[in-house]
Amino acid sequence: KFAMVAPDVQIDDGKGTILISSEEGETEANNHRKLSEFGIRNGTRLQADDFLQDYTLLINVLHSEDLEKDVEFEVVGDTPEKVGPKPSEPTSKNITNGSDDGAQPSTSTG
């Protein structure tokens, strides 16, 4: 739904509890656990990062008893347009040793 390629999702509580990792197998044990087992309740915020596409979403979890039959969740609000990998930016300057003043290293032998 969020058009993420390789998301990392963590609880936005300052503890850094990772629910989903883009590293293969790192959070596989979480796949069959319920959100409530992680302490996620109405009002919990999740942070989803997609490094490959360079964007982050903050997700507010809101509990509702009013969903239609067989609907487990609903996304409400603005969802991003399909985002693609950022195009690489062309380098406009040749920077040597962290300096852009045009100075070159000495080539004298002595």
C-alpha positions in Angstrom: 0.0 0.0 0.0 2.9 2.4 0.7 5.0 1.4 -2.3 8.0 0.6 -0.2 10.8 -1.5 -1.7 12.9 -2.4 1.3 11.3 -1.0 4.5 12.6 -0.9 8.0 9.7 -0.4 10.5 10.2 0.4 14.1 8.1 1.6 17.0 8.5 5.3 17.4 9.0 5.2 21.1 12.7 6.0 21.5 13.6 2.4 22.2 14.2 1.4 18.5 12.1 -1.8 18.6 12.4 -3.1 15.0 9.3 -4.8 13.7 10.3 -5.2 10.0 13.8 -5.1 8.7 15.1 -4.8 5.2 17.9 -7.2 6.2 16.7 -10.7 5.1 15.8 -13.0 8.0 16.5 -10.4 10.7 12.9 -10.0 11.9 11.4 -13.2 10.4 10.4 -14.3 13.9 8.0 -11.3 14.1 5.9 -12.4 11.0 3.4 -14.4 13.0 3.2 -12.1 16.1 0.4 -9.7 16.7 1.0 -6.0 17.0 -0.4 -6.1 20.6 2.5 -8.4 21.5 4.9 -5.5 20.9 2.8 -3.2 23.0 1.3 -1.5 20.0 -2.1 0.0 20.9 -4.4 2.7 19.8 -2.3 5.9 19.3 1.1 4.1 18.8 3.3 5.6 16.2 5.4 3.6 13.8 8.3 4.9 11.7 8.8 3.3 8.3 12.0 4.0 6.4 12.8 3.0 2.9 16.5 3.7 2.4 16.4 2.6 -1.3 13.8 5.3 -2.1 15.0 7.8 0.5 11.7 8.4 2.3 10.2 8.0 5.7 6.6 7.6 6.8 5.2 8.1 10.3 2.2 5.8 10.8 -0.4 6.5 13.5 -2.1 3.3 14.6 -5.8 3.9 15.4 -8.0 1.1 16.7 -11.5 0.8 15.2 -14.4 -1.6 15.7 -16.2 -0.2 12.6 -14.3 -2.0 9.8 -16.3 -4.0 7.2 -16.5 -7.7 7.5 -13.2 -9.5 6.7 -11.3 -6.2 6.6 -8.3 -6.3 8.9 -7.0 -2.8 8.4 -7.6 0.4 6.5 -5.2 3.1 5.4 -6.6 6.5 6.0 -4.9 9.7 4.9 -2.4 10.6 2.2 -0.3 7.8 0.8 2.7 8.6 -1.3 2.7 8.4 -5.0 4.8 5.6 -6.3 8.3 6.6 -5.5 11.3 5.3 -7.4 14.9 5.1 -6.5 16.5 8.6 -6.4 18.3 9.4 -9.6 22.0 9.8 -9.0 23.0 13.4 -9.1 25.8 14.3 -11.5 28.9 15.6 -9.9 29.5 19.2 -11.0 32.9 19.8 -9.2 36.0 17.7 -8.9 36.8 17.8 -5.2 40.2 16.7 -4.0 41.0 16.0 -0.4 37.8 17.6 0.7 38.8 21.0 -0.8 37.1 22.6 -3.8 39.6 25.5 -4.2 41.3 23.8 -7.2 44.6 23.2 -5.3 46.3 19.9 -6.3 48.6 17.8 -4.1 52.3 18.5 -4.5 54.1 16.4 -7.1 57.6 17.5 -6.3 60.2 15.0 -5.3 62.7 16.1 -3.0 
